[in-house]
Amino acid sequence: MCQHYNLLPLSKVKGYLHKNVLDLPADRIRIEDWRPLLETLQSDQGLQKIAIRSAHRGQAVVEFAGTKEKAARTRKCPVIFTAYVLHKLIASMVKCLSINNNLIHLELQGIPLTFKYLDALLEGISKCKTLKFLSFIDIPFGDDGTGRVCRVLRHLPNVASVNFTACGLTPLGMQHIANLIKTQKIKRFVETWQQSLRYQRPNLDSLWGLRQITLNTNPLIGDEGMKILLEGLEDDLWIKGIEMSGCGLGIGAAKELISFLQNSYAISVIDIRGNKGVPVHLIQHIMLLLAKKTMHYRSEYQWNSWSSTSHQPMVQSRFLGQTTEKLRNQQRSRTKELDDSSVPMRGVHTSTIKQKQCCQAQSKLKS
């Protein structure tokens, strides 16, 4: 395609293509480079990960730049923010999502998705049956956009992880997420019941649906949003990880979380770091509850993240900065200390017995 347009392939585009990964710094792509790139993208069937990133936060779409000539004259922002390029990008991604049976990871960061573009993209996402990881980072579509995504995910059981980092969520957006969890929970209970009718033992970890929800850097969620989320997670046996770093949580949310963890079965990873309203002793209490729950339990399904080095799914397990292995090492060191401290005691006890035996022998000889 580059030869057809007499262009050189961009090194920033080719970086991870040998690993079937397209990691695109959208701010650095010129207007003349977008056409061959998008034509290749819309017909691709081999990519496993697509990540399109922009570092320009809060930049609105330049709607009047709807043609190539007007987009080329735009100087105040990268051309990705013009209506012309953004429309072409979304159209190409929709076609790729519809025909690519290898794509498992889609990540958009800082892309200005208004509802018009978001709805078009979600139409393509709904047709992709292999997608497992879906990330929207620094895309402030708010509660309404979150609701639109959640309505699509209700009927997309293959997605195991969803990321709404810095998307402007409030308790209303948390209600959309809680409704999604409840809907999937009912469907999975039905499937579990159907498996039990066939004299099978239902494998909870093998069922479809969400396992990880990331909600970092949404400071308007607050304690009310946490309460709504925990109500949705009640009696859920499948959600494994929740990340809510920097979400405006306080003492009330921490206490609700402690009460929830004492009765919860499945959830094993919760990240509430970066919430200044949560005292340290409550974080430590939550950390210990998580450690006790997961010390002797190994799930058949472990929620995944994408490695930036190998671009392959990797198992990741965090207990607020302290892992199970560290806890086990601490337990071993304490046991060793106790054993070491007990050695001299045993020695004193043995020598005392020997002294008594010698005294008894001497008294018998004298008599």
C-alpha positions in Angstrom: 0.0 0.0 0.0 2.9 2.4 0.7 4.4 1.6 -2.7 1.0 2.3 -4.3 1.0 5.8 -2.8 4.8 6.3 -3.2 5.4 6.6 0.6 7.9 5.1 3.0 6.6 2.9 5.8 6.6 4.8 9.1 8.8 3.3 11.8 6.3 4.3 14.5 3.7 2.2 12.7 5.9 -0.8 12.0 7.2 -1.1 15.6 5.2 -4.1 16.7 3.6 -5.3 13.5 5.9 -8.4 13.6 3.9 -9.4 16.8 0.6 -8.7 15.1 0.2 -5.5 17.2 -0.7 -2.0 15.9 0.3 0.6 18.5 -0.4 3.9 16.8 0.7 7.4 18.2 -2.1 9.2 16.4 -0.7 12.7 17.1 2.4 12.0 15.0 0.7 10.8 11.8 0.5 13.3 9.0 -2.6 13.8 6.8 -1.0 12.2 3.8 0.0 9.1 5.8 -3.5 8.4 7.1 -5.0 7.2 3.8 -2.8 4.1 3.1 -2.8 3.3 6.8 -6.6 3.2 7.1 -7.0 1.3 3.8 -4.7 -1.3 5.2 -6.4 -1.4 8.5 -9.9 -1.9 7.1 -8.9 -5.0 5.2 -6.6 -6.5 7.9 -7.5 -9.9 9.4 -4.3 -10.8 11.3 -3.9 -8.1 14.0 -4.3 -9.3 17.6 -4.1 -5.9 19.3 -5.0 -2.4 18.1 -4.0 0.6 20.3 -4.6 4.2 19.1 -3.3 6.9 21.4 -3.4 10.6 21.6 -1.7 12.8 24.3 -3.9 15.9 23.7 -6.4 15.8 26.5 -9.6 17.8 26.3 -9.3 18.6 22.6 -12.7 18.8 20.9 -13.4 17.6 17.4 -12.8 20.2 14.7 -16.2 19.6 12.9 -15.8 22.2 10.2 -12.7 20.3 8.9 -14.8 17.7 7.1 -12.7 17.5 3.9 -9.1 16.6 3.3 -8.2 20.2 2.2 -9.6 21.7 5.4 -8.0 19.0 7.6 -4.6 19.7 6.0 -5.0 23.4 6.9 -5.5 22.6 10.6 -2.6 23.8 12.6 -3.8 24.1 16.2 -4.2 20.3 16.9 -3.2 17.0 15.3 -5.3 15.9 12.3 -6.8 13.0 14.3 -9.1 15.7 15.8 -10.5 16.8 12.5 -13.9 15.4 11.5 -12.4 14.1 8.2 -9.7 11.9 9.7 -11.8 10.8 12.7 -14.7 9.7 10.5 -12.3 7.7 8.2 -10.6 6.1 11.3 -13.8 4.9 12.8 -15.1 3.6 9.5 -11.9 1.6 9.0 -12.0 0.2 12.5 -15.6 -0.9 12.1 -14.7 -2.9 9.0 -11.7 -4.4 10.7 -13.7 -5.4 13.7 -16.3 -7.1 11.4 -13.8 -9.3 9.5 -10.9 -9.8 11.9 -11.2 -13.1 13.8 -7.9 -12.8 15.6 -8.4 -9.4 17.3 -8.5 -9.8 21.1 -7.4 -6.3 22.4 -8.8 -2.9 21.5 -7.5 0.2 23.3 -8.3 3.8 22.6 -6.6 6.6 24.5 -7.4 10.3 24.3 -9.4 9.9 21.1 -12.4 12.4 21.0 -15.3 10.0 20.7 -18.5 12.0 20.6 -21.7 9.9 20.7 -21.9 9.9 16.9 -18.5 8.2 16.6 -18.9 6.1 19.7 -22.2 4.6 18.4 -20.5 3.8 15.1 -17.6 2.1 16.8 -19.8 0.1 19.1 -21.6 -1.3 16.1 -18.4 -2.8 14.9 -17.4 -4.0 18.4 -20.8 -5.8 18.7 -19.8 -7.9 15.6 -16.3 -8.9 16.9 -16.7 -12.3 18.7 -13.0 -12.7 19.6 -12.5 -9.4 21.5 -11.5 -10.0 25.1 -10.0 -6.7 26.3 -11.7 -3.3 25.7 -10.1 -0.1 27.0 -11.3 3.5 26.8 -8.7 5.7 28.5 -8.9 9.5 28.8 -12.1 9.6 26.7 -14.5 11.8 28.6 -17.8 10.5 27.2 -19.2 10.4 30.8 -22.1 8.5 32.2 -24.1 8.4 28.9 -21.2 7.0 26.9 -20.6 4.4 29.7 -24.3 3.4 29.4 -24.0 2.9 25.7 -20.9 0.7 26.1 -22.5 -1.4 28.8 -25.7 -2.0 26.7 -23.5 -3.5 24.0 -21.5 -5.6 26.4 -24.6 -7.2 27.8 -24.8 -9.1 24.5 -21.0 -9.6 24.0 -20.0 -12.4 26.4 -16.5 -12.8 25.0 -15.3 -9.5 26.6 -13.5 -10.4 29.9 -12.0 -7.0 30.8 -13.3 -3.5 30.3 -11.4 -0.2 31.2 -13.1 3.1 31.8 -10.0 5.0 33.1 -10.5 8.8 33.2 -13.9 8.7 31.4 -15.7 11.2 33.7 -17.9 8.7 35.5 -20.2 9.6 38.4 -22.5 7.4 40.5 -24.9 7.4 37.5 -22.3 5.7 35.4 -21.7 3.2 38.2 -25.3 2.3 38.0 -24.9 1.4 34.3 -21.9 -0.9 35.2 -23.9 -2.5 38.1 -26.8 -3.2 35.8 -24.4 -4.9 33.3 -23.0 -7.0 36.1 -26.5 -8.0 37.3 -27.5 -8.9 33.7 -24.5 -11.1 33.1 -24.9 -12.7 36.5 -28.4 -13.8 35.8 -27.4 -15.3 32.4 -24.5 -17.1 34.0 -26.6 -18.5 36.8 -29.0 -19.9 34.2 -26.1 -21.5 32.3 -24.8 -23.0 35.6 -28.3 -24.4 36.4 -28.5 -25.9 32.9 -25.1 -27.6 33.4 -26.2 -29.1 36.7 -29.2 -30.7 35.1 -26.9 -32.9 33.0 -25.3 -34.4 36.1 -22.3 -32.2 35.6 -20.4 -30.1 38.2 -20.6 -26.5 36.9 -17.2 -24.9 36.3 -17.7 -21.3 37.4 -14.4 -20.1 36.2 -14.9 -21.3 32.6 -18.1 -19.4 32.0 -18.1 -16.3 29.7 -18.5 -12.7 30.7 -16.6 -10.0 32.6 -13.8 -10.8 35.0 -12.0 -7.4 35.4 -13.3 -3.8 35.6 -11.0 -0.9 35.7 -12.3 2.5 36.8 -9.2 4.4 37.7 -9.0 8.3 37.8 -12.8 9.0 38.1 -12.8 11.2 41.2 -16.6 11.9 41.0 -17.5 8.3 41.7 -17.1 8.7 45.5 -18.6 6.6 48.3 -22.0 6.6 46.7 -20.6 5.1 43.4 -18.8 2.4 45.4 -22.0 1.4 47.2 -23.9 1.1 43.9 -21.1 -1.1 42.5 -21.0 -3.4 45.5 -24.8 -3.8 45.4 -24.3 -5.0 41.8 -21.5 -7.4 42.8 -23.6 -9.0 45.6 -23.8 -12.8 45.1 -21.6 -12.5 42.0 -19.3 -15.5 41.6 -17.3 -14.4 38.5 -15.9 -10.8 38.8 -12.2 -11.3 40.0 -10.7 -7.8 39.9 -11.8 -4.2 40.5 -9.5 -1.2 40.1 -10.6 2.1 41.6 -7.5 4.1 42.1 -8.1 7.9 42.4 -11.9 7.6 42.5 -12.6 10.0 45.4 -13.3 7.2 47.9 -13.5 7.8 51.7 -14.0 6.0 55.0 -17.6 5.0 54.1 -16.5 3.3 50.9 -13.7 1.4 52.7 -16.1 0.1 55.4 -18.6 -0.9 52.8 -15.8 -2.8 51.0 -14.6 -4.6 54.1 -18.2 -5.7 54.9 -18.5 -6.9 51.3 -15.2 -8.8 51.3 -16.2 -10.7 54.4 -19.1 -12.3 52.5 -17.7 -12.3 48.9 -16.4 -15.5 47.3 -15.0 -14.7 43.9 -13.3 -11.3 44.0 -9.6 -11.5 44.7 -8.1 -8.2 43.5 -9.2 -4.7 44.6 -7.1 -1.6 44.0 -8.2 1.5 46.0 -4.8 3.3 46.1 -4.7 7.0 45.4 -7.8 7.7 47.4 -6.7 10.2 50.1 -9.9 9.8 52.1 -9.2 6.1 52.9 -7.1 5.7 56.1 -4.0 3.5 56.0 -5.3 1.1 58.6 -8.5 0.4 56.6 -6.3 -0.3 53.5 -4.3 -2.8 55.5 -7.4 -4.5 56.7 -8.7 -4.8 53.1 -5.3 -6.2 52.1 -5.3 -8.8 54.8 -8.9 -9.9 53.8 -7.8 -10.3 50.2 -4.7 -12.3 51.2 -6.7 -14.7 53.4 -9.2 -15.2 50.5 -6.5 -16.0 47.9 -3.8 -17.7 50.0 -5.2 -21.2 49.5 -7.4 -20.7 46.4 -6.2 -20.7 42.8 -8.7 -19.9 40.2 -8.9 -21.7 36.9 -9.5 -18.4 35.2 -7.1 -15.5 36.1 -7.9 -12.0 34.7 -5.3 -10.8 32.3 -3.5 -7.6 31.3 -1.5 -6.9 28.2 2.3 -7.0 28.6 4.0 -3.9 27.1 7.1 -5.9 26.3 5.8 -9.1 24.8 2.3 -7.9 23.9 0.9 -11.2 25.1 -1.7 -11.8 27.8 0.0 -12.2 31.2 -1.4 -13.2 34.6 -1.4 -10.2 37.0 -2.4 -10.4 40.7 -2.1 -7.5 43.0 -3.1 -7.1 46.6 -2.7 -3.3 47.0 1.1 -3.6 46.5 1.6 -6.7 48.6 1.6 -10.1 46.9 0.7 -13.5 48.2 4.3 -14.6 47.8 5.5 -11.8 50.1 3.0 -12.9 52.7 4.2 -16.5 52.5 7.8 -15.4 52.8 6.9 -13.4 55.9 5.1 -16.5 57.4 8.2 -18.6 56.7 10.6 -16.1 58.3 8.4 -15.9 61.4 8.2 -19.7 61.7 12.0 -19.9 61.3 12.5 -17.3 64.1 10.3 -19.3 66.4 12.2 -22.5 65.6 15.6 -20.8 66.2 14.4 -19.4 69.5 13.2 -22.8 70.7 16.6 -24.5 70.2 18.3 -23.2 73.3 15.2 -24.0 75.4 15.4 -27.6 74.3 19.1 -27.6 75.2 18.5 -26.3 78.7 15.8 -28.8 79.2 18.0 -31.7 78.2 20.9 -30.7 80.4 18.7 -30.3 83.4 17.4 -33.9 83.0 21.0 -35.2 82.8 22.0 -33.3 86.0 19.0 -34.9 87.8 20.0 -38.4 86.6 23.6 -37.9 87.8 22.5 -36.8 91.2 20.2 -39.8 91.6 23.1 -42.1 90.6 25.5 -40.6 93.1 23.0 -40.9 95.9 22.5 -44.6 95.1 26.3 -45.2 95.2 26.6 -43.5 98.6 23.8 -45.5 100.1 
